[in-house]
């Protein structure tokens, strides 16, 4: 598997970030995470991820309100919103995300989403 595909996780649940990072790195993805939108935008600018897993409910705002900022900061980035709030799905899609995952997440769904967004390139 290609080892230069970069994934950024923006989620305030620290355990979820560590678990997801570990899972993705075992599959040879380069992975970083941030716990706020502010830190996520800063990291997106320097890290330039191919894909962002974005939580919607973050301490400093709603992730879906920052989709445009992430896409302009990291050109060509695909975004997958992760949220326990199902009503966010329609708004996320309207704002240009590539996929939506409901919490609690499962790794089979993550693998499926990765296959979808990687084939969309």
C-alpha positions as CSV (number, residue, x, y, z in Angstrom):
1,X,0.0,0.0,0.0
2,X,1.1,3.6,-0.8
3,X,2.6,5.1,2.3
4,X,2.4,8.8,1.5
5,X,-1.4,9.2,1.9
6,X,-1.9,11.6,4.8
7,X,-5.0,11.6,7.1
8,X,-5.8,14.3,9.7
9,X,-8.3,13.5,12.4
10,X,-10.0,16.5,14.1
11,X,-11.9,15.3,17.1
12,X,-12.1,16.2,20.7
13,X,-12.4,12.6,21.9
14,X,-8.8,11.8,22.7
15,X,-9.3,8.1,23.0
16,X,-11.0,8.0,19.6
17,X,-8.1,9.9,18.0
18,X,-5.5,7.5,19.4
19,X,-7.5,4.4,18.5
20,X,-8.2,5.7,14.9
21,X,-4.6,6.9,14.4
22,X,-3.3,3.5,15.5
23,X,-5.7,1.7,13.2
24,X,-4.8,3.9,10.2
25,X,-1.1,3.7,10.8
26,X,-1.2,-0.1,10.9
27,X,-2.5,0.2,7.3
28,X,0.4,2.5,6.4
29,X,-1.4,5.8,6.4
30,X,0.5,8.9,7.7
31,X,-1.8,10.2,10.4
32,X,-2.0,13.2,12.7
33,X,-4.8,14.5,15.0
34,X,-6.0,17.7,16.6
35,X,-8.7,18.3,19.2
36,X,-10.1,21.7,18.1
37,X,-11.0,23.4,14.9
38,X,-8.3,26.0,15.5
39,X,-5.6,23.4,15.9
40,X,-7.0,21.3,13.1
41,X,-6.8,24.2,10.6
42,X,-3.3,25.0,11.7
43,X,-2.2,21.4,11.3
44,X,-4.1,21.1,7.9
45,X,-2.0,24.0,6.6
46,X,1.3,22.4,7.5
47,X,0.5,18.7,7.2
48,X,-1.5,19.1,3.9
49,X,-3.7,15.9,4.4
50,X,-5.3,14.0,1.6
51,X,-8.2,13.2,3.9
52,X,-9.7,14.7,7.0
53,X,-12.0,12.9,9.5
54,X,-13.8,15.8,11.0
55,X,-16.0,15.7,14.2
56,X,-18.9,18.0,14.0
57,X,-19.2,18.9,17.7
58,X,-15.9,20.5,18.8
59,X,-15.1,22.7,21.8
60,X,-14.6,25.7,19.6
61,X,-17.5,25.3,17.2
62,X,-19.2,23.0,14.7
63,X,-16.9,21.2,12.3
64,X,-19.3,21.5,9.4
65,X,-19.1,25.3,9.5
66,X,-15.4,25.0,8.7
67,X,-15.4,22.6,5.7
68,X,-14.7,25.4,3.3
69,X,-11.8,26.7,5.4
70,X,-10.3,23.2,5.5
71,X,-10.6,22.7,1.8
72,X,-9.0,26.1,1.0
73,X,-6.2,25.5,3.5
74,X,-5.4,22.0,2.2
75,X,-6.3,22.0,-1.5
76,X,-7.8,18.7,-2.8
77,X,-8.5,17.4,0.7
78,X,-11.4,15.1,1.0
79,X,-13.5,15.4,4.2
80,X,-15.4,12.8,6.1
81,X,-17.6,14.1,8.9
82,X,-18.0,12.0,12.0
83,X,-20.9,12.9,14.2
84,X,-23.4,11.4,16.7
85,X,-25.9,14.0,15.5
86,X,-27.6,12.4,12.5
87,X,-29.3,15.7,11.4
88,X,-25.8,16.9,10.6
89,X,-25.6,14.5,7.6
90,X,-27.7,16.6,5.2
91,X,-26.0,19.8,6.1
92,X,-22.6,18.1,5.8
93,X,-23.3,16.9,2.4
94,X,-24.7,20.3,1.3
95,X,-21.4,21.8,2.5
96,X,-19.3,19.5,0.3
97,X,-18.2,16.6,2.4
98,X,-17.3,13.3,0.7
99,X,-18.9,11.1,3.3
100,X,-20.5,11.0,6.7
101,X,-20.0,8.5,9.5
102,X,-22.3,8.2,12.5
103,X,-20.8,7.7,16.0
104,X,-20.1,5.3,17.5
105,X,-17.8,4.4,14.6
106,X,-16.7,1.0,13.7
107,X,-13.5,0.1,11.8
108,X,-15.3,-1.8,9.0
109,X,-17.1,1.5,8.2
110,X,-13.8,3.4,8.3
111,X,-12.3,0.9,5.8
112,X,-15.3,1.1,3.5
113,X,-15.1,5.0,3.5
114,X,-11.4,4.9,2.8
115,X,-12.0,2.7,-0.2
116,X,-14.7,5.0,-1.4
117,X,-12.8,8.3,-1.1
118,X,-9.5,6.8,-2.4
119,X,-11.2,5.5,-5.6
120,X,-12.8,9.0,-6.1
121,X,-9.4,10.6,-6.7
